[in-house]
Amino acid sequence: MIKASRCKFSKSALTILSVAESLFAQQGFKATSISEIAKQAGGSKANIYHHFKSKEHLYQEALKLACEDVFNTLELSTVKHSMTPKQRLKEYITRHLENMIEHPDSTNLIKRELMDNNQIEGQLLAKDIFANTFKKVTALVFETYNIQKTNKDITASIQAFMLIGVNMLLFDSQSVMKYIPEVSSFSAYSKVFSDIMFDFIMNQNTIAPLK
């Protein structure tokens, strides 16, 4: 997993990265110009090229920081080992949702990268990060049910997919859910939503081996 660090950038470079991340997330790589980034960052194109050698380089650095914000902070080592596997999985999923909501531009940039085909160096970074997160969640589901990792269990894999999927659903649907009476009472509170959906999904524990 590639890790980036904000401390290696100057204050000016971080301002550029913040503006670039927001614009890339909203418009995509191709539709965002260096001139537009410079204008919103309150600087010049020359200043951007002083910190980043190209538009592609700026995009890659913005994407790395986005992945760090949303995913790299979710290390299993930070979850208490005294917890049961199911408790650790629940904590991990809650943190994942909280990180997404806390960093909306980062989350949207990663989502766009997963869907777009920019054909630039480093384009697989978001895909690799997302795949690693799915593997972590799947491993915890397997551990919860005490299933051997070599066993291809379709229910465990589907549950892992659903746990990540409902987090993305809430992130995308927060502005709409508040108008739905049945879910408005808890959709505004990420941990409450996460706990309810986690218990619902993980109660579907019928084992269905993949043939």
C-alpha positions as CSV (number, residue, x, y, z in Angstrom):
1,M,0.0,0.0,0.0
2,I,1.4,3.4,-1.0
3,K,1.4,5.9,1.8
4,A,1.7,9.6,1.4
5,S,2.5,12.1,4.2
6,R,1.2,15.7,4.3
7,C,4.3,16.7,6.3
8,K,6.5,16.5,3.2
9,F,4.5,19.3,1.6
10,S,4.9,23.0,2.2
11,K,1.8,25.1,3.2
12,S,1.6,26.5,-0.4
13,A,1.7,23.0,-1.8
14,L,-1.0,21.7,0.6
15,T,-3.2,24.6,-0.5
16,I,-2.8,23.6,-4.1
17,L,-3.5,20.0,-3.3
18,S,-6.6,20.8,-1.4
19,V,-8.0,22.9,-4.3
20,A,-6.9,20.3,-6.9
21,E,-8.5,17.5,-4.9
22,S,-11.8,19.3,-4.8
23,L,-11.8,20.2,-8.5
24,F,-10.6,16.7,-9.6
25,A,-13.4,15.2,-7.5
26,Q,-16.1,17.4,-9.0
27,Q,-14.9,17.6,-12.6
28,G,-12.5,14.8,-13.2
29,F,-8.9,14.9,-14.4
30,K,-9.4,15.9,-18.0
31,A,-12.0,18.7,-17.3
32,T,-9.8,20.3,-14.7
33,S,-7.2,22.8,-15.8
34,I,-4.0,24.0,-14.1
35,S,-5.2,27.5,-14.7
36,E,-8.4,26.9,-12.8
37,I,-6.5,25.3,-9.9
38,A,-4.1,28.3,-9.8
39,K,-7.0,30.7,-9.8
40,Q,-8.8,29.1,-6.9
41,A,-5.6,28.5,-5.0
42,G,-4.8,32.2,-5.2
43,G,-1.5,31.7,-7.0
44,S,0.0,31.2,-10.5
45,K,0.6,28.3,-12.8
46,A,4.3,28.8,-12.3
47,N,3.8,28.3,-8.6
48,I,2.0,25.0,-9.2
49,Y,4.8,23.8,-11.5
50,H,7.3,24.8,-8.8
51,H,5.8,22.2,-6.5
52,F,4.5,19.6,-9.0
53,K,6.2,18.8,-12.3
54,S,3.0,18.2,-14.2
55,K,-0.8,18.0,-14.0
56,E,-0.5,14.2,-13.8
57,H,2.0,14.5,-10.9
58,L,-0.4,16.8,-9.1
59,Y,-3.3,14.5,-9.6
60,Q,-1.3,11.5,-8.4
61,E,-0.3,13.3,-5.2
62,A,-3.9,14.5,-4.6
63,L,-5.1,10.9,-5.1
64,K,-2.5,9.5,-2.7
65,L,-3.5,11.9,0.0
66,A,-7.2,11.1,-0.6
67,C,-6.5,7.4,-0.2
68,E,-4.6,8.1,3.0
69,D,-7.4,10.2,4.4
70,V,-10.1,7.6,3.7
71,F,-8.4,4.2,3.8
72,N,-4.8,4.2,5.1
73,T,-5.8,5.4,8.6
74,L,-7.9,2.2,8.9
75,E,-5.1,0.0,10.0
76,L,-6.3,-3.1,11.9
77,S,-3.4,-2.6,14.4
78,T,-5.3,0.5,15.8
79,V,-8.3,-1.7,16.7
80,K,-8.1,-3.2,20.2
81,H,-7.0,-6.8,20.1
82,S,-9.1,-7.5,23.2
83,M,-12.2,-7.2,21.1
84,T,-13.8,-10.3,19.5
85,P,-13.4,-10.6,15.7
86,K,-17.0,-9.4,15.3
87,Q,-16.4,-6.4,17.5
88,R,-13.2,-5.5,15.5
89,L,-15.1,-5.8,12.3
90,K,-17.9,-3.5,13.5
91,E,-15.3,-0.9,14.7
92,Y,-13.5,-1.1,11.4
93,I,-16.7,-0.5,9.4
94,T,-17.7,2.4,11.6
95,R,-14.3,4.1,11.2
96,H,-14.5,3.6,7.4
97,L,-17.9,5.4,7.2
98,E,-16.7,8.2,9.5
99,N,-13.6,8.7,7.4
100,M,-15.7,8.9,4.2
101,I,-18.0,11.5,5.7
102,E,-15.2,13.5,7.3
103,H,-13.3,13.7,3.9
104,P,-16.0,14.1,1.2
105,D,-13.6,15.5,-1.5
106,S,-11.2,12.6,-0.9
107,T,-14.0,10.0,-1.0
108,N,-15.5,11.5,-4.2
109,L,-12.1,11.6,-5.9
110,I,-11.5,8.0,-5.1
111,K,-14.9,7.0,-6.4
112,R,-14.4,9.0,-9.6
113,E,-11.0,7.3,-10.1
114,L,-12.6,3.9,-9.6
115,M,-15.1,4.7,-12.4
116,D,-13.0,6.8,-14.8
117,N,-10.2,5.6,-17.1
118,N,-7.7,8.4,-17.0
119,Q,-4.9,6.4,-18.6
120,I,-2.2,8.1,-16.5
121,E,0.6,6.6,-14.4
122,G,-0.7,5.5,-11.0
123,Q,-4.3,5.1,-12.2
124,L,-4.7,1.8,-10.4
125,L,-3.9,3.3,-6.9
126,A,-7.5,3.8,-5.9
127,K,-8.5,0.3,-7.2
128,D,-5.7,-1.3,-5.2
129,I,-6.6,0.6,-2.1
130,F,-10.2,-0.4,-2.4
131,A,-9.3,-4.0,-3.1
132,N,-7.1,-4.1,0.0
133,T,-9.9,-2.7,2.1
134,F,-12.3,-5.3,0.8
135,K,-9.8,-8.0,1.6
136,K,-9.4,-6.7,5.2
137,V,-13.2,-6.7,5.7
138,T,-13.6,-10.2,4.1
139,A,-10.8,-11.6,6.3
140,L,-12.6,-10.2,9.4
141,V,-15.9,-11.7,8.3
142,F,-14.2,-15.1,7.9
143,E,-12.6,-14.7,11.3
144,T,-15.9,-13.8,12.8
145,Y,-17.4,-17.1,11.6
146,N,-14.2,-19.0,12.2
147,I,-14.0,-19.9,8.5
148,Q,-10.7,-20.9,7.0
149,K,-9.4,-18.2,4.6
150,T,-8.7,-20.9,2.0
151,N,-12.4,-21.8,2.0
152,K,-14.3,-19.9,-0.7
153,D,-17.5,-18.9,1.2
154,I,-19.8,-16.8,-0.9
155,T,-21.9,-15.6,2.0
156,A,-18.9,-14.1,3.8
157,S,-17.8,-12.4,0.6
158,I,-21.2,-10.9,0.0
159,Q,-21.5,-9.7,3.6
160,A,-18.1,-8.0,3.2
161,F,-19.3,-6.3,0.0
162,M,-22.6,-5.2,1.6
163,L,-20.8,-3.8,4.7
164,I,-18.7,-1.5,2.4
165,G,-21.6,-0.9,0.1
166,V,-24.0,0.4,2.7
167,N,-21.3,2.9,3.8
168,M,-21.0,4.2,0.3
169,L,-24.8,4.3,0.0
170,L,-25.1,6.5,3.1
171,F,-22.4,8.8,1.9
172,D,-24.1,9.2,-1.4
173,S,-27.6,9.5,0.0
174,Q,-27.4,11.6,3.1
175,S,-29.2,14.6,1.5
176,V,-32.0,12.4,0.3
177,M,-32.4,10.1,3.3
178,K,-33.4,12.9,5.6
179,Y,-36.7,13.1,3.7
180,I,-37.5,9.4,4.2
181,P,-39.3,9.1,7.6
182,E,-38.4,5.4,8.1
183,V,-34.6,6.2,8.0
184,S,-34.3,9.9,8.7
185,S,-34.1,9.3,12.5
186,F,-30.8,7.5,12.2
187,S,-29.3,8.3,8.8
188,A,-27.9,11.6,10.2
189,Y,-25.8,9.8,12.7
190,S,-23.1,7.7,11.0
191,K,-22.4,5.4,14.0
192,V,-26.0,4.7,14.6
193,F,-26.6,3.9,10.9
194,S,-23.5,1.8,10.8
195,D,-24.4,-0.2,13.9
196,I,-27.9,-0.9,12.6
197,M,-26.8,-2.0,9.2
198,F,-24.0,-4.0,10.6
199,D,-26.3,-6.0,12.9
200,F,-28.8,-6.5,10.1
201,I,-26.2,-7.8,7.6
202,M,-24.2,-9.9,10.0
203,N,-27.3,-11.7,11.2
204,Q,-27.6,-13.2,7.7
205,N,-25.1,-15.9,8.6
206,T,-26.2,-18.9,6.6
207,I,-23.1,-20.5,5.1
208,A,-23.2,-21.0,1.3
209,P,-20.0,-22.5,0.0
210,L,-19.0,-21.4,-3.5
211,K,-19.1,-24.3,-5.9
